[in-house]
Amino acid sequence: MSTTSPISSTANSNGTPDSVSSPSQTLSQNDFLKLLVTQMTSQDPMNPTSDTQMAAQMAQFTSLQQTSTMSSNISVMQANGMLGSTVSLQADPTTVVNGVVSGIQLNGSSPPQIIVNGTPYSLSQVLTIKPTPPATPATTAASVVPAVLSTILPSTIAPQTSASQTTP
């Protein structure tokens, strides 16, 4: 008795094997509906599937889909929360990268990635998150205004005297 492999490859015209695409590991809403239609068309007419059983299957699928959507929304919110923060990332087994999260990259249905030092990283690579300290400018308005006023005011405005100090 001979057995055959469920996945086989074929050779193209120059003798090299064609790549074989692996099947998707997740079911979409369209896949579920195809299965449901197949189930309905293949059922025994004398013993059909009950409507409550179908409703329960659809409710389970809807709940699963909403949970998946909520999970992806939470990932996007996590990434947004990291904007401007200083992070440490495990880039590879031997390299830790430190930097400020400057952006977020959204790629369709895949999880969001954070941009650090111009490179996208997965949220799962984040080791630490720290708030970035505010930049301290060398000169602030609070330190400049009194100095400017002290040079301008004495020459343009005479000092005021109070009414109690005036002599008759």
PyMOL commands that set and color helices and strands:
alter all, ss='L'
color gray80, all
select helices_A, chain A and resi 29-42+51-82+123-125+141-156+163-165
alter helices_A, ss='H'
color red, helices_A
select strands_A, chain A and resi 86-92+95-105+113-116+119-122+126-130
alter strands_A, ss='S'
color yellow, strands_A
deselect
rebuild
show_as cartoon
